[in-house]
Every structure is written in structure tokens, then in C-alpha cells.
């Protein structure tokens, strides 16, 4: 049976009057891939920094290997739980020396340092760039370099903040494949933060959903998805839930299969899915772009429709666009004013295949 490697017990974090985490309790098992899912501002990165020993909670306890974390042993936690941030921090020297740095300050023999750096750069597919200055690498390469610096230390845990946010497809695919290998081959416990349900489903064993600093659900990824789907079915404002039939179309996006999903009235959308057959899909209203003209972008879905309803809220407008099925789109008042959208207008709705959640 898996043992808990780290626990948060009733952890709260306050920054002045802002309550970033509120009574958070989590137990992460040794050797698992655990995902913390939530929207921007939910407290995900704060939770990760507490787990890394970089932030002392305002209240509650952190327990690492059955020992209460305090000023006496917090450094031991930090040594075993490096955190890879969204924004890489690299030294102004070669990629090789960046990856070697952590090993050298730990007093590792130089021969071992060289072997480890070579192996690690091969893992993140940056071998050919080892003599390049790290700060001259592309954004995706810098993120992989930052990941390599943490991997080289061969620690019990690895903490990753939004592992593929803003990355090109190639780098995102390499990062995800690297995390899978570390977890399966080295049994490294990986805790990752993401706002992307799809990524959590592809990578993680278990997940927690954070909402305004509180844990709303913890469970296996399939349990989380099932309860999420039930919530969507019950919530009158979360429209955009449809039944359909998925067919593989032979294409891939970031190592995942693209499927074409046929909805009713001849409407078809592209999504990322695991198989074929009957599915339920949900398209988050905030992930949809509305425009007067067709948008030239990498998004796989661009459909024309007619504005059937406008529901005005405090700072947003909810548009119901008839594309053959009614699609709810959330935009800001300023966007609505700028576009001059009124009832009956013809518009285009655009969204990525990766935005479509497939159940």
C-alpha cells in the first residue's frame, strides 16, 4: 500500500487581508502523480509552495515522512522537493553548467556530475544545445532546461507549476513525456498544478480541485471527472454540455489523438479524446472567442452562428449563439460594446480542441 510522503493538515495562508488558502488538507502518496486543479487565483501555486517548503503556512501543519515540518527540518524538505516554476530562472552561463550547478553545490564527484547532466539533457531532448548560453534558448527550451535542473538532483519529489502553459506543441509533448517517464521509471512523486482538466486526466493518478483557496474535491481523476460531469448536468448556467459520437480522424495534437465529435443537427467539432463511440462533451463558455469575421488561429473549431439571446451580468455578457445547437459564450461588456453585438447578429465562435472536455 502506498504511504503518504507529504500531508497538509488544515493549512491556511493569508497575505495581509487576502486568504490564499483556507483549511486545506491533502495527503500525497509516495510514487504517485498528483494534480492540483483550479482556475487562476484559486491558490494552486500557493499550495505548491507550501508543499515545497518555500512558504510557511499561517496556520496548520505540513508533515513530511511522518515528521512535522518546522524551522529545524524545513531545509530537508526543500532538498527533496525542488519546484519548477512557470518562469524559468537560469544562470548566465551554458545549459550544461546550469544543469550541473545543483549537483556541484551538493558536492557530487565531477565524473558523476558529467554523467548525470548528459543523461538528463538526453531525457529532455536538449543534448545538442548543452554548450549554448541558457538565456539564449527559446521559451520552450528554457522551460525544459529548468525542468532538467530539478530532475538532475534525483529527488524523491518534483513539484511543477503549470508544466506546459504557453509552450509550443513540441516542448509541451516532451515535458509531458518526461514527467511520465520520471514517475514510472524512477518512482518520483510528482505534484503538478494545472488549470487544464485534460492534462490532469492524461498525466495524474489523483487530483484535488481548489476553488477560492478551499479544496472542493479530492479523488482519482476518473472520480473527479464523473462528479464534474454530474455538476455540469445540474447547473443551469453551465450550458454547453452535449451528447455526441466521437470518431478518430488520424491526426494528433501534443501526443494526443484528435477526434471529430458529431453533435445534433449536423454540428461537428474537433476535440482531444481517448477513443471512439458515444461521449458527453462540455465546452467552457469562457474558452470561446466570439468575432464578426472568421478568426485565423491555430484553434481547430470555428463555427458560424446567430446570436439568439443576450444575458447581461455584473461585468460579463452571456451570449447564446445558435450554431445548430445553442452555445453559451461568456464575454466582457467591453468586448460586447467593441463588437457591437446585438440579437440576431451573425458571428463566429472559435475554440481550441483542447478546450473541449470529453467524458
TORRO-327982 format. One record per residue (C-alpha): x, y, z; residue in one letter; chain; residue number from 1. Coordinates in Angstrom, 3 decimals, always signed. Layout:
TORRO-327982
REC     east    north       up zadren nufi seba
REC        X        Y        Z      A    A  NUM
...
END
This chain:
TORRO-327982
REC     east    north       up zadren nufi seba
REC   +0.000   +0.000   +0.000      X    A    1
REC   +1.296   +3.485   -0.894      X    A    2
REC   +2.460   +5.558   +2.041      X    A    3
REC   +1.779   +9.261   +2.369      X    A    4
REC   +5.008  +11.094   +1.600      X    A    5
REC   +3.628  +14.528   +2.487      X    A    6
REC   +0.466  +15.817   +4.143      X    A    7
REC   -1.076  +19.229   +4.576      X    A    8
REC   -3.328  +19.352   +7.635      X    A    9
REC   -5.770  +22.270   +7.994      X    A   10
REC   -3.329  +24.601   +6.247      X    A   11
REC   -4.229  +28.269   +5.867      X    A   12
REC   -2.199  +31.004   +4.180      X    A   13
REC   -3.004  +34.705   +4.394      X    A   14
REC   -1.278  +37.566   +2.602      X    A   15
REC   -2.497  +40.599   +4.528      X    A   16
REC   -6.279  +40.576   +4.122      X    A   17
REC   -6.161  +38.085   +1.231      X    A   18
REC   -6.952  +34.496   +2.182      X    A   19
REC   -4.953  +32.430   -0.344      X    A   20
REC   -5.540  +29.006   +1.275      X    A   21
REC   -8.275  +28.145   +3.743      X    A   22
REC   -8.272  +24.931   +5.827      X    A   23
REC   -6.582  +22.809   +3.140      X    A   24
REC   -5.934  +19.152   +3.974      X    A   25
REC   -4.241  +16.868   +1.439      X    A   26
REC   -2.278  +13.632   +1.596      X    A   27
REC   +0.019  +12.788   -1.314      X    A   28
REC   +1.221   +9.213   -1.698      X    A   29
REC   +4.744   +8.088   -2.432      X    A   30
REC   +5.294   +7.454   -6.142      X    A   31
REC   +2.058   +8.990   -7.409      X    A   32
REC   +1.385  +11.747   -9.910      X    A   33
REC   -0.914  +14.175   -8.121      X    A   34
REC   -2.548  +17.175   -9.759      X    A   35
REC   -3.911  +20.320   -8.135      X    A   36
REC   -6.535  +21.753  -10.486      X    A   37
REC   -8.162  +25.155  -10.345      X    A   38
REC   -8.794  +28.446  -12.080      X    A   39
REC   -6.393  +31.400  -11.923      X    A   40
REC   -6.308  +32.778   -8.368      X    A   41
REC   -7.624  +29.554   -6.795      X    A   42
REC   -4.488  +29.172   -4.633      X    A   43
REC   -2.781  +26.405   -6.626      X    A   44
REC   +0.725  +27.883   -6.708      X    A   45
REC   +0.489  +28.897   -3.038      X    A   46
REC   -0.331  +25.267   -2.148      X    A   47
REC   +2.629  +24.051   -4.222      X    A   48
REC   +4.992  +26.483   -2.483      X    A   49
REC   +3.809  +25.226   +0.914      X    A   50
REC   +4.452  +21.613   -0.199      X    A   51
REC   +7.933  +22.669   -1.403      X    A   52
REC   +8.800  +24.179   +1.987      X    A   53
REC   +9.207  +27.606   +0.362      X    A   54
REC   +6.266  +29.137   +2.218      X    A   55
REC   +5.408  +28.649   +5.857      X    A   56
REC   +1.633  +28.412   +6.355      X    A   57
REC   -0.143  +30.960   +8.550      X    A   58
REC   -1.768  +28.039  +10.344      X    A   59
REC   -1.951  +24.260  +10.096      X    A   60
REC   +0.768  +21.645   +9.703      X    A   61
REC   +2.929  +20.180   +6.947      X    A   62
REC   +4.093  +16.610   +7.590      X    A   63
REC   +6.915  +15.086   +5.521      X    A   64
REC   +7.709  +11.387   +6.015      X    A   65
REC   +5.616  +11.370   +9.213      X    A   66
REC   +7.660  +14.281  +10.657      X    A   67
REC   +6.188  +17.707  +11.388      X    A   68
REC   +7.963  +20.292   +9.211      X    A   69
REC   +9.483  +23.131  +11.252      X    A   70
REC  +12.424  +25.523  +11.006      X    A   71
REC  +14.653  +22.657  +12.168      X    A   72
REC  +13.956  +20.319   +9.227      X    A   73
REC  +12.384  +22.515   +6.519      X    A   74
REC  +15.666  +22.503   +4.586      X    A   75
REC  +15.473  +18.691   +4.299      X    A   76
REC  +12.068  +19.036   +2.642      X    A   77
REC  +13.379  +21.682   +0.234      X    A   78
REC  +16.259  +19.407   -0.783      X    A   79
REC  +13.854  +16.588   -1.638      X    A   80
REC  +11.122  +18.674   -3.302      X    A   81
REC  +12.527  +21.049   -5.941      X    A   82
REC   +9.929  +23.266   -7.585      X    A   83
REC   +9.894  +24.084  -11.301      X    A   84
REC   +8.252  +27.477  -11.752      X    A   85
REC   +6.345  +28.685  -14.810      X    A   86
REC   +9.004  +31.353  -15.380      X    A   87
REC  +12.435  +29.666  -15.590      X    A   88
REC  +15.300  +31.049  -13.510      X    A   89
REC  +18.543  +30.321  -15.349      X    A   90
REC  +22.136  +31.387  -14.761      X    A   91
REC  +24.009  +33.426  -17.364      X    A   92
REC  +26.188  +30.517  -18.444      X    A   93
REC  +25.907  +27.391  -20.594      X    A   94
REC  +22.994  +24.991  -20.400      X    A   95
REC  +25.405  +22.261  -19.225      X    A   96
REC  +26.638  +24.369  -16.304      X    A   97
REC  +23.078  +25.296  -15.328      X    A   98
REC  +22.102  +21.634  -15.021      X    A   99
REC  +25.382  +20.802  -13.253      X    A  100
REC  +25.050  +23.628  -10.715      X    A  101
REC  +22.804  +21.883   -8.174      X    A  102
REC  +24.911  +18.728   -8.284      X    A  103
REC  +28.160  +20.615   -7.774      X    A  104
REC  +26.895  +22.549   -4.740      X    A  105
REC  +25.824  +19.208   -3.261      X    A  106
REC  +29.420  +18.018   -3.532      X    A  107
REC  +28.860  +15.320   -6.165      X    A  108
REC  +32.062  +13.987   -7.801      X    A  109
REC  +32.748  +15.647  -11.172      X    A  110
REC  +32.645  +12.412  -13.156      X    A  111
REC  +29.192  +11.670  -11.723      X    A  112
REC  +28.102  +15.267  -12.432      X    A  113
REC  +29.015  +14.940  -16.114      X    A  114
REC  +27.260  +11.580  -16.494      X    A  115
REC  +24.091  +12.858  -14.793      X    A  116
REC  +23.951  +16.060  -16.854      X    A  117
REC  +24.371  +14.136  -20.124      X    A  118
REC  +21.610  +11.670  -19.152      X    A  119
REC  +19.266  +14.454  -18.025      X    A  120
REC  +19.728  +16.570  -21.152      X    A  121
REC  +19.003  +13.479  -23.235      X    A  122
REC  +15.766  +12.963  -21.268      X    A  123
REC  +14.502  +16.496  -22.047      X    A  124
REC  +15.911  +16.343  -25.610      X    A  125
REC  +18.367  +19.235  -25.265      X    A  126
REC  +21.657  +17.345  -25.752      X    A  127
REC  +22.654  +19.296  -28.873      X    A  128
REC  +22.288  +22.627  -27.036      X    A  129
REC  +24.419  +21.850  -23.952      X    A  130
REC  +27.106  +24.421  -24.836      X    A  131
REC  +24.648  +27.196  -25.684      X    A  132
REC  +24.128  +30.046  -23.220      X    A  133
REC  +20.957  +29.089  -21.366      X    A  134
REC  +19.448  +32.569  -21.661      X    A  135
REC  +19.648  +32.436  -25.483      X    A  136
REC  +17.388  +29.357  -25.664      X    A  137
REC  +13.778  +29.629  -26.809      X    A  138
REC  +10.993  +29.843  -24.221      X    A  139
REC  +10.133  +26.159  -24.563      X    A  140
REC  +13.799  +25.136  -24.361      X    A  141
REC  +14.296  +27.297  -21.250      X    A  142
REC  +11.353  +25.580  -19.532      X    A  143
REC  +12.842  +22.177  -20.371      X    A  144
REC  +16.232  +23.402  -19.090      X    A  145
REC  +14.614  +24.458  -15.816      X    A  146
REC  +12.980  +21.027  -15.561      X    A  147
REC  +16.358  +19.371  -16.251      X    A  148
REC  +17.978  +21.328  -13.375      X    A  149
REC  +15.421  +19.810  -10.990      X    A  150
REC  +15.480  +16.293  -12.490      X    A  151
REC  +19.287  +16.077  -12.273      X    A  152
REC  +19.056  +16.213   -8.462      X    A  153
REC  +17.200  +12.852   -8.494      X    A  154
REC  +14.940  +13.805   -5.593      X    A  155
REC  +12.001  +11.936   -4.051      X    A  156
REC   +9.524  +14.575   -5.206      X    A  157
REC   +9.234  +17.003   -8.089      X    A  158
REC   +6.823  +19.940   -7.989      X    A  159
REC   +5.807  +21.548  -11.277      X    A  160
REC   +3.757  +24.733  -11.699      X    A  161
REC   +1.667  +24.652  -14.928      X    A  162
REC   +4.113  +22.333  -16.751      X    A  163
REC   +3.040  +23.182  -20.307      X    A  164
REC   +1.419  +26.621  -20.058      X    A  165
REC   +2.356  +28.830  -23.038      X    A  166
REC   +4.633  +26.157  -24.539      X    A  167
REC   +4.865  +25.224  -28.204      X    A  168
REC   +3.482  +21.784  -29.094      X    A  169
REC   +6.891  +20.099  -29.354      X    A  170
REC   +8.097  +21.308  -25.946      X    A  171
REC   +4.747  +20.504  -24.303      X    A  172
REC   +4.902  +16.959  -25.652      X    A  173
REC   +8.485  +16.497  -24.405      X    A  174
REC   +7.660  +17.883  -20.931      X    A  175
REC   +4.647  +15.582  -20.528      X    A  176
REC   +6.585  +12.516  -21.761      X    A  177
REC   +9.456  +13.374  -19.376      X    A  178
REC   +7.149  +13.630  -16.362      X    A  179
REC   +5.560  +10.266  -17.250      X    A  180
REC   +8.987   +8.605  -17.505      X    A  181
REC  +10.216  +10.051  -14.210      X    A  182
REC   +7.128   +8.804  -12.456      X    A  183
REC   +7.098   +5.319  -13.996      X    A  184
REC  +10.846   +4.606  -14.194      X    A  185
REC  +12.207   +6.371  -11.090      X    A  186
REC   +9.026   +6.290   -8.992      X    A  187
REC   +9.405  +10.045   -8.439      X    A  188
REC   +6.409  +11.550   -6.644      X    A  189
REC   +5.206  +14.369   -8.904      X    A  190
REC   +2.840  +17.124   -7.806      X    A  191
REC   +1.729  +19.401  -10.600      X    A  192
REC   -0.515  +22.419  -10.710      X    A  193
REC   -2.721  +22.961  -13.743      X    A  194
REC   -5.917  +24.719  -14.799      X    A  195
REC   -6.242  +22.161  -17.600      X    A  196
REC   -8.549  +19.237  -16.748      X    A  197
REC   -7.413  +17.416  -19.871      X    A  198
REC   -3.771  +17.465  -18.794      X    A  199
REC   -4.685  +16.162  -15.348      X    A  200
REC   -6.597  +13.315  -16.973      X    A  201
REC   -3.670  +12.401  -19.232      X    A  202
REC   -0.949  +12.556  -16.543      X    A  203
REC   -2.251  +12.242  -12.987      X    A  204
REC   -3.423   +9.324  -10.799      X    A  205
REC   -5.302  +11.521   -8.325      X    A  206
REC   -6.283  +15.155   -8.185      X    A  207
REC   -7.646  +17.866   -5.920      X    A  208
REC   -9.811  +20.739   -7.116      X    A  209
REC   -9.090  +24.068   -5.439      X    A  210
REC  -11.759  +26.760   -5.506      X    A  211
REC  -11.095  +30.143   -3.857      X    A  212
REC   -8.398  +28.630   -1.609      X    A  213
REC  -10.521  +25.675   -0.455      X    A  214
REC  -10.366  +22.040   -1.536      X    A  215
REC  -13.720  +21.210   -3.116      X    A  216
REC  -12.914  +17.649   -4.243      X    A  217
REC  -10.132  +15.057   -3.893      X    A  218
REC  -10.090  +11.681   -5.619      X    A  219
REC   -8.951   +9.653   -8.578      X    A  220
REC   -9.028  +11.596  -11.800      X    A  221
REC  -11.942   +9.486  -13.107      X    A  222
REC  -13.944  +10.201   -9.910      X    A  223
REC  -13.250  +13.920  -10.225      X    A  224
REC  -14.333  +13.903  -13.861      X    A  225
REC  -17.508  +11.966  -13.084      X    A  226
REC  -18.506  +14.363  -10.298      X    A  227
REC  -17.583  +17.311  -12.513      X    A  228
REC  -19.871  +15.960  -15.227      X    A  229
REC  -22.722  +15.459  -12.733      X    A  230
REC  -22.236  +19.059  -11.573      X    A  231
REC  -22.416  +20.300  -15.158      X    A  232
REC  -25.659  +18.437  -15.723      X    A  233
REC  -27.229  +20.006  -12.618      X    A  234
REC  -26.028  +23.604  -13.032      X    A  235
REC  -28.424  +25.613  -15.195      X    A  236
REC  -25.766  +28.204  -16.037      X    A  237
REC  -23.227  +25.649  -17.231      X    A  238
REC  -24.787  +25.012  -20.603      X    A  239
REC  -22.627  +23.734  -23.453      X    A  240
REC  -22.991  +20.103  -22.379      X    A  241
REC  -23.878  +17.861  -25.322      X    A  242
REC  -24.131  +14.197  -26.237      X    A  243
REC  -22.357  +13.117  -29.385      X    A  244
REC  -20.447  +10.427  -31.241      X    A  245
REC  -16.639  +10.545  -31.456      X    A  246
REC  -14.634   +9.297  -34.432      X    A  247
REC  -10.837   +9.317  -34.655      X    A  248
REC   -9.608  +11.388  -37.581      X    A  249
REC   -5.991  +10.182  -37.638      X    A  250
REC   -4.454  +13.472  -36.505      X    A  251
REC   -2.549  +14.240  -33.301      X    A  252
REC   -2.020  +17.276  -31.135      X    A  253
REC   +0.657  +17.116  -28.402      X    A  254
REC   +0.801  +13.293  -28.402      X    A  255
REC   -2.987  +13.059  -28.027      X    A  256
REC   -5.439  +11.825  -30.619      X    A  257
REC   -7.784  +14.282  -32.239      X    A  258
REC  -11.366  +13.150  -32.677      X    A  259
REC  -14.267  +14.605  -34.597      X    A  260
REC  -17.421  +14.632  -32.481      X    A  261
REC  -20.768  +14.741  -34.220      X    A  262
REC  -23.430  +16.578  -32.236      X    A  263
REC  -27.046  +17.002  -33.310      X    A  264
REC  -28.284  +18.922  -36.400      X    A  265
REC  -25.106  +18.191  -38.371      X    A  266
REC  -22.832  +20.140  -35.982      X    A  267
REC  -19.342  +18.632  -35.717      X    A  268
REC  -16.469  +19.768  -33.505      X    A  269
REC  -12.881  +18.648  -33.018      X    A  270
REC  -11.608  +17.627  -29.590      X    A  271
REC   -8.891  +15.574  -27.969      X    A  272
REC  -10.248  +12.212  -26.878      X    A  273
REC   -9.149   +8.722  -25.944      X    A  274
REC  -11.459   +6.659  -28.107      X    A  275
REC  -14.456   +6.388  -30.348      X    A  276
REC  -18.149   +5.968  -29.572      X    A  277
REC  -20.766   +7.789  -27.515      X    A  278
REC  -19.428  +10.703  -25.454      X    A  279
REC  -20.610  +13.701  -23.477      X    A  280
REC  -18.762  +16.951  -24.134      X    A  281
REC  -18.555  +20.252  -22.303      X    A  282
REC  -17.198  +23.465  -23.814      X    A  283
REC  -16.352  +26.105  -21.146      X    A  284
REC  -18.115  +29.384  -22.122      X    A  285
REC  -15.044  +31.438  -21.116      X    A  286
REC  -12.794  +29.469  -23.536      X    A  287
REC  -14.749  +30.582  -26.607      X    A  288
REC  -13.790  +33.613  -28.700      X    A  289
REC  -16.586  +35.459  -30.490      X    A  290
REC  -15.888  +37.635  -33.539      X    A  291
REC  -17.568  +39.269  -36.505      X    A  292
REC  -15.251  +37.600  -39.025      X    A  293
REC  -13.674  +34.136  -39.108      X    A  294
REC  -10.536  +34.149  -36.934      X    A  295
REC   -7.217  +32.953  -38.355      X    A  296
REC   -5.705  +30.954  -35.495      X    A  297
REC   -4.450  +27.502  -34.511      X    A  298
REC   -7.836  +26.787  -32.898      X    A  299
REC   -9.446  +23.757  -34.511      X    A  300
REC  -13.042  +24.916  -34.162      X    A  301
REC  -14.527  +27.964  -35.881      X    A  302
REC  -18.275  +27.911  -36.441      X    A  303
REC  -20.758  +30.490  -37.712      X    A  304
REC  -23.979  +31.144  -35.840      X    A  305
REC  -26.629  +33.681  -34.901      X    A  306
REC  -26.973  +35.471  -31.546      X    A  307
REC  -30.223  +34.097  -30.078      X    A  308
REC  -30.054  +35.557  -26.576      X    A  309
REC  -28.008  +38.080  -24.544      X    A  310
REC  -27.971  +37.757  -20.748      X    A  311
REC  -26.212  +40.687  -19.052      X    A  312
REC  -24.453  +40.107  -15.713      X    A  313
REC  -22.296  +42.386  -13.497      X    A  314
REC  -19.150  +42.537  -15.609      X    A  315
REC  -19.901  +39.979  -18.318      X    A  316
REC  -22.413  +39.186  -21.009      X    A  317
REC  -23.563  +35.629  -21.708      X    A  318
REC  -24.392  +35.220  -25.387      X    A  319
REC  -26.381  +32.253  -26.622      X    A  320
REC  -25.234  +31.598  -30.176      X    A  321
REC  -27.248  +29.210  -32.353      X    A  322
REC  -24.724  +27.168  -34.371      X    A  323
REC  -27.180  +24.304  -34.905      X    A  324
REC  -27.032  +23.743  -31.158      X    A  325
REC  -27.241  +26.561  -28.629      X    A  326
REC  -23.742  +27.512  -27.472      X    A  327
REC  -23.257  +29.833  -24.497      X    A  328
REC  -20.314  +32.255  -24.778      X    A  329
REC  -19.025  +34.413  -21.933      X    A  330
REC  -17.501  +37.760  -22.917      X    A  331
REC  -16.830  +41.039  -21.135      X    A  332
REC  -19.128  +44.031  -21.517      X    A  333
REC  -16.295  +45.929  -23.168      X    A  334
REC  -15.926  +43.168  -25.810      X    A  335
REC  -19.652  +43.216  -26.469      X    A  336
REC  -19.593  +47.018  -26.851      X    A  337
REC  -16.486  +46.961  -29.057      X    A  338
REC  -18.004  +44.326  -31.341      X    A  339
REC  -21.437  +45.964  -31.235      X    A  340
REC  -23.167  +42.621  -30.856      X    A  341
REC  -26.983  +42.629  -30.829      X    A  342
REC  -29.714  +39.999  -31.019      X    A  343
REC  -29.956  +38.319  -34.416      X    A  344
REC  -26.391  +39.210  -35.471      X    A  345
REC  -24.288  +36.639  -37.305      X    A  346
REC  -20.989  +35.897  -35.502      X    A  347
REC  -18.186  +33.347  -35.477      X    A  348
REC  -17.345  +31.294  -32.384      X    A  349
REC  -13.818  +29.889  -32.118      X    A  350
REC  -12.330  +27.485  -29.562      X    A  351
REC   -9.425  +25.032  -29.309      X    A  352
REC   -9.764  +21.262  -29.483      X    A  353
REC   -8.008  +21.118  -26.093      X    A  354
REC  -10.718  +23.328  -24.545      X    A  355
REC  -13.386  +20.693  -25.180      X    A  356
REC  -13.796  +18.373  -22.198      X    A  357
REC  -14.765  +14.860  -23.249      X    A  358
REC  -16.426  +12.462  -20.785      X    A  359
END
